[in-house]
Amino acid sequence: MTTMSAPNTSPTTGGPALPQERRLVTEIPGPGSLERLERKRAHVADGVGTTLPVFVVAAGGGVLVDVDGNSLIDLGSGIAVTTVGNAAPAVVERVSAQLAAFTHTCFMVTPYDGYVDVCAALAELTPGDHAKKSALFNSGAEAVENAVKIARVATGRDAVVVFDHAYHGRTNLTMAMTAKNMPYKHGFGPFAGEVYRAPMSYPFRDGLSGEEAARRAIDVVEKQVGATNLACVVIEPVQGEGGFVEPAPGFLPALERWCRANGVVLVADEIQSGFCRTGDWFACDHEGVVPDLVTTAKGIAGGLPLAAVTGRAELMDAVHVGGLGGTYGGNPLACAAALGAIEEMRGHDLTGRARAIGSLMRSRLEALQAEHPVVGDVRGRGAMMAIELCEPGTTEPDPVRAAAVSAYCHQQGVVTLTCGTWGNVFRFLPPLAISDALLEEAFDVVVDAFRATA
């Protein structure tokens, strides 16, 4: 089996002690994981799928260690969650202290400082210098649902506009807002009404400038919905599950101007793109877009379940007392984790680290594209990069090759994720605590995977 070594500490946090190496001591998955997979089949609903069935016993920096002793390089971060790395020191320290103090009171019953501290940090970090307030929840889908609730109350309107290739969650409303049927929506209808879909700026496929794509989208909205009926426009500044689609420059600012002119609430779904992932604190920052509401989750709390809606104070305060909340929303342990994660991001300049990772990944991916014409597009920013695989010389998706390449990477100890409407996009979301040496080694494996599956 292959053993490859890299520096034993994270370049950003000085930890963890977990050896930072790719180490294969069994086939993937190994016997211990296969045994546990049988237990999963016996006790966990089949509807809960698993991309790579290795059972993890330790993780940190840029690696996951499984029950068989294999150490895998992590290019997924639990789908953009462990941005600061698993078990980051400030997260562990703050959560441990909070765990010893108390674990739950329900903020709606008896409040505590951690919830307020997170809201204050969000007011400072999210785009814009206007007065802001926040409400905390448990998951990204819950945050999106509550953003829609707030927009509807604040405007007195019902309609919601989302975009082609969007992903917003798995609840009934957010399934209606999500574009892709299988596996997210199939058989689960009927869905919530008053949700309308507009065309997304997709430079690789539409060839339009940002302004042209915005005019096309706005024309659809005005003709099919009408601005006077529209509560909010909800958009991922860089789409996640839909294929890491980065809109052409000018698209988001044009939507922002139209929303302002028509009294429509602009909601930025930054659940996957937020918290340093794209090389800015939030993806909206790249073009100076200031949304009315921002939804966050995933990277906000270093692996603990927390989500938020942050927005203009007058919008957030439009909802009657008791209209927002939830038993576990803003749990004290999750709030402590968020404060620790933000401390790590600030203290180690993780926006800068994301840009450096993005530069390294883009260089490797563009070299891959030059060698393999199946790579139709390289896109993304910071540590949120992707390649789209198509039949050479066309835009015809090639999900079969994507699956084959990903399977090879898994067998060689590199955790990779695919996504996209057609399942033909590789997304790369390494933790920002990963070393350059591990990244280079991971992309050596990706290169080998393309050569082996050609």
Buried (B, 14 or more C-beta within 10 A) or exposed (E): EEEBBBBBBBBBBEBBEBBBBBBBEBEBBBEBBBEBBEEBEEEEEEEEEEEBBBBBEBBBBBBBBBBBEBBBBBBBBBBBBBBBBBBBBBBBEBBEEBEEEEEEEBBEEEEBEBBBBBBBBBBEBBBBEEEBBBBBBBBBBBBBBBBBBBBBBBBEBBBBBBBBBBBBBBBBBBBBBBBBEEEBBEEEEEBBEBBBBBBBBBBBBBEBBBBBBBBBBBEBBEEEBEBEBBBBBBBBBBBBBBBBBBBBBBBBBBBBBBBEEBEBBBBBBBBBBBBBBBBBBBBBBBBEBBBBBBBBBBBBBBBBBBBBBBBBEEBBBBBEEEEBBBEBBBBBBBBBBBBBBBBBBBEBBBBBBBBBBBEBBBEBBEBBBEEBEBBBBBBBBBBBBBBBBBBEEEEEBBBEBBBBBBBBBBBBBBBBBBBBBBBBBBBBBBBBBBBBBBBEBBBBBBBBBBEEBE
